Every structure is written in C-alpha cells, then in structure tokens.
C-alpha cells in the first residue's frame, strides 16, 4: 500500500499536538532508543557517568578537563558523547587556556566569521565570548544547531560558564535522533530524500553592517544539507533542520515547505526529547552539534551572563543512501 501524500500530514500542521487525530500527536509513553541497537554499551572506566534523562544528557565526574587527558579517556568520552549527545562537567575551575586545550583534542578549532560584528567583547578568533547584560540582551533563545549555514557545520562545542546570573539563564538541548525515531514510518519515508537550504542572512545578517555583509556573503553562500542526516560513527539518523538557519525545503512549493518545516519544528520541541542544564559556577557543557539542537533561555535580563564557547570543525553532512 502506498503511503499517504505529504499534504495529508501538512494540512494538520497548525493543530499539532492538539487532537488525537493529529498524525504526530503521541499521548502516553514517548520513548526512543538512546543509541542504535549495535552500539557499544560497555560501562565507562575512566570516569563516573550519571544520566540526566533517558536519552540525552549525562553528568560526568572524576575528570579535570584540559589538554592532558589520556587517549583512553578521550576515547571513552567520545563514546559517551555519541551515547548521550551532551555531557555536563561540574566543578571545572579551568581557565581559557585549559578550555582551548581540551577542545583542541577533538579536532580543528572553528573561527566564527560573524561574532566580531554581532557579539561585543570578542578577544580571540577561536573563542566566542557570549556576554549578555542590560546593554546586550540575549538572542539565542531559538532552537538551533550551530553554523548549519556552513558547508561543514560544527562537529561539537564546549561551553564554559564564566559568569552566571543569580537565577535563570538555563540551556536546553533536544535529541534529534529521538525526534527522528518517533516520527511515523511513512513520514520518515517522505522526508528521507529531501534537502534543505540553510543560510545566515536572516539571522546574523540582520545584525551586521552592510559592508560586512558585502565582504562575507561571497564566502558563505546558501548551502544545502539533507533533512535527515546520518551520524557516521553510529549510523544513527537524526533530523537536521532548525528554526534559526533553515530557509526552505528544496524542490517543494513555498507553502508546502513552510508547513513541513513548521510541523518538524514543533515535533522536535517536545519535552520528552529535551534535557535542561541549570548552570553553576565552573560548569562546562560539551555537546554533539550534529545530533542535538540547543536553546539558551533568555529569562535573566537585565542580569549579566557570560559564556565562552569553543567549537570544533565538523564534516559535510551526509544523508540516507538511496
């Protein structure tokens, strides 16, 4: 039997999660696998790991972050990152140098081309200082993967708390593997071959002077990535569209593209896919940018919040082999 046409889903999009007849309305248990069935699930020996939710987020203890961690420990951390998507480290009284040294163990460090125009207080090319206060309000409260407008979006990021507000300013991550797994099978088949266009003009471009746009636009043109991305180490399929940078589904009429993206965005925002970090002094978060989206709560204005983020260059996204 052939699957229903895409518009069978799309005409329900404005009503997602409101009625039992919704194609994506799931009531009761909503649990996805944390990893593929053949994932190496041996216990970790180099550190202690405490899950925060069933599929995403784990606290790691017993390590001090830096560039001198043994290769065996890094291998276990990589496995933990693939399993839990985001790792939290408390009581890491480290400086910027140790932060950079730890991040550099994972690959080439990324230089963000736009932050010097949009984020005041930048002092290093490979460290993005996210300083928010009464003068510079936070604007990262939108679900996104970092730099998907790049041909090679970030593999991962390491975020270190420099100064936190008295209350608020939590960060949330959402598991895009769980989100994909819990789509209906016929909708998975529909989106499997699709590509989406990603761009920075409607986000960073809005906050940049025209001369900077004219300089950088030829270097960073719109790019296309698969709607369903495959994580190379595990074969895990993840949704790879986000509200900040995805512009359209390639080859679909505008109305159909907008409706499909709206439906997927509302789906990935389900709390069952999320983990929430309440920052404390000397907390570090390390996440796989390929397999999860994140959202920085902007509920602390006009208090001050300062974070240092270092990102690691990733590979070009690959979709499902057809």
FENHU-V816303 format. One line per field, one symbol per residue. phi: phi as a letter, one per 40 degrees, with the letter a starting at -180 (. if undefined). A space follows every 50 residues. Layout:
BEGIN
phi->???
END
This chain:
BEGIN
phi->.ccccdcdccccdcbdgbbccccbcbbgdbbbccacdcccbcccbcacbb cbbcbagacbbgbbcicbccdccccccccccccbgabbbcfbcbccccdc cccccbicccbccbcccbbdgcbacbbccbbbaccbccbccacaccfccc cbddcaabbbccabcdaggcbbbbccccccdcccdccdcccdccbbcbab ccbcdcbbccccccccdccbcdbbbccbcbcccbgccbcbbaccbccacc gbddcccccccdccccccccdccbbbbccbdgcbbbbcccbabbabcbbb dccbabbbbbbbcbbccbcccb
END
